[in-house]
Amino acid sequence: MNYLKATYFLDFESDHIQKVISDLNNNSLTTQQKAIDTYKKVRDGWRYDPYSISLAKDNYKASTIAQRNFGNCVEKSVLLVACLRGLGIPARLHLGKVKNHIAVERLTEKFGSNELTPHGMVNVQLNDAWLKCSPAFNADLCARFNVDPLEFDGVSNSFLQQYNSEGSLFMEYTEDYGHFEDVPVEFMKDNVIEHYPHIFDRDDSITEFKL
């Protein structure tokens, strides 16, 4: 598999993605530092917004996401994968199911469950090792919910905020769907419809849902 190539979704050759990574494509930075800085840029530069769920294909293009200032966990992960590949760093999307997701109250009310799926994170290859990192929750949001933001050091995994600052159980992965070379829109669509059938119809009559 090629975790460096551009695709329809991971369109890092677009002007919008090139603009995002323009200050990171610096020969004075090590590959590890580029990955760390890119992670922080996506984590805090795009506000986490889980309240708009989309089944529309175009909304998962990295260049489309780059033109907004917000995104859900999958969208921000797609953006980070594209940016990393644009810097010549192998990266891929990783999906799973989580319980006790940050800022989940409205989603739980509407979806009838505190398990959210699919939840997105990123696998990045550094020093011949694949590391997990999740850029979903921006630092400002974490401060409001009394959770330390996830920091990525380019050496260790950084994808789970298991406890809040008071030591209470905050978030856990309940299922791992694995990693993907490209954005698996059809898999994500089927996953959402399976878990939330009262919101999305299999006839694709609904492609957007805003809470």
C-alpha positions, -999 to 999 in steps of 0.1 A, spaced: 0 0 0 11 36 -7 7 58 23 23 88 6 1 92 -25 -25 118 -32 -61 107 -38 -94 123 -45 -99 127 -7 -63 132 3 -57 159 -23 -26 174 -7 -14 188 -41 -43 213 -40 -36 249 -33 -57 248 0 -35 220 15 -3 235 2 -13 267 20 -18 249 52 16 232 51 36 260 35 53 271 68 59 234 77 77 224 46 110 237 60 143 219 55 155 231 89 129 210 106 133 173 112 107 149 99 96 142 135 93 180 143 73 185 111 48 158 122 45 173 157 39 208 144 14 196 118 -5 177 144 -7 208 167 -17 230 137 -46 207 128 -56 200 164 -59 237 174 -64 254 140 -98 236 134 -124 237 161 -139 204 170 -175 202 159 -193 169 162 -228 184 155 -228 181 118 -228 146 104 -224 142 66 -226 113 42 -217 135 12 -186 124 -6 -172 159 -13 -172 169 24 -144 144 31 -120 160 7 -91 174 27 -91 206 6 -128 211 14 -121 206 51 -91 230 49 -114 258 38 -134 257 70 -123 264 106 -140 234 122 -145 197 117 -155 165 134 -129 138 144 -129 120 111 -127 153 91 -98 166 111 -80 133 108 -85 133 70 -70 168 70 -40 157 91 -33 126 69 -33 148 38 -10 174 53 14 147 65 15 131 31 20 165 16 52 168 37 64 134 25 55 116 58 36 83 55 1 85 71 -32 68 71 -67 71 86 -77 49 115 -113 44 126 -130 30 157 -160 33 180 -158 53 213 -178 57 245 -179 89 266 -168 111 238 -160 148 246 -188 173 243 -213 144 237 -245 156 254 -264 168 224 -252 138 203 -263 114 230 -297 131 232 -303 128 195 -286 95 188 -298 77 219 -264 63 227 -231 74 243 -212 54 218 -201 73 188 -190 59 155 -169 61 134 -143 80 155 -113 91 135 -76 92 144 -44 91 124 -15 66 120 18 83 111 51 65 103 81 79 121 115 62 125 101 30 110 73 28 136 35 35 131 22 58 158 -14 67 166 -25 103 172 -58 120 174 -61 157 165 -98 159 172 -101 180 204 -86 215 202 -70 228 233 -97 255 240 -124 228 240 -104 206 263 -100 234 288 -137 239 289 -142 202 297 -114 199 322 -94 176 301 -57 179 292 -52 182 254 -35 153 237 1 161 230 20 142 204 58 139 207 65 119 176 77 89 197 47 76 215 10 70 207 -14 98 216 -50 90 208 -69 84 240 -81 108 267 -92 81 291 -96 103 322 -104 140 328 -83 162 351 -102 149 382 -94 113 374 -129 103 363 -133 79 334 -138 101 303 -134 82 271 -128 46 259 -125 28 226 -151 0 224 -142 -12 189 -113 -8 164 -121 -8 127 -85 -7 117 -66 16 93 -73 26 57 -51 37 28 -77 62 17 -110 76 31 -135 47 32 -166 67 26 -189 38 18 -177 20 50 -184 51 70 -218 56 55 -228 20 62 -214 23 97 -234 54 105 -266 40 90 -262 8 109 -258 25 143 -282 54 138 -309 40 115 -335 65 128 -315 94 114 -301 82 81 -320 62 55 -304 35 33 -319 50 2 -295 80 7 -324 104 9 -305 121 37 -269 130 33 -266 157 60 -277 159 96 -272 190 118 -280 188 155 
